[in-house]
């Protein structure tokens, strides 16, 4: 779990990268965790139909073109997608 400064940096990078039309464009998000193994970031989403998103930031420092940054939305933190993000060794099958 990154410290508060690092979490805010992840949020700033996300907003820099989001192009119009991206599911998180204009969303209110809070970074919750970062996987150092694959660079994915877990964001809490407060104003969309889904509550969580796993985002693979590109670290380009600028706006991306769809489908980047690659994003997987999650209704909650249960299930195979969350386990894969947490790298607990479980399988989707």
SULBELQUI-V22241 format. One line per field, one symbol per residue. phi: phi as a letter, one per 40 degrees, with the letter a starting at -180 (. if undefined). burial: # if it has 16 or more other ideal C-beta (glycine too) atoms within 10 Angstrom, else .. A space follows every 50 residues. Layout:
# SULBELQUI-V22241
phi: ???
burial: ???
This chain:
# SULBELQUI-V22241
phi: .ccdcccccccccdcccccdgcdbcgccbbcbabcccbgcbcbcbbbbcb bbabbbccgcgaccbdcccdbbcbcabbhcccccccfcgcbcc
burial: ......#..##.##.###...###..#.#.####.....####.#..... .####.#......#...##.####......##.##........
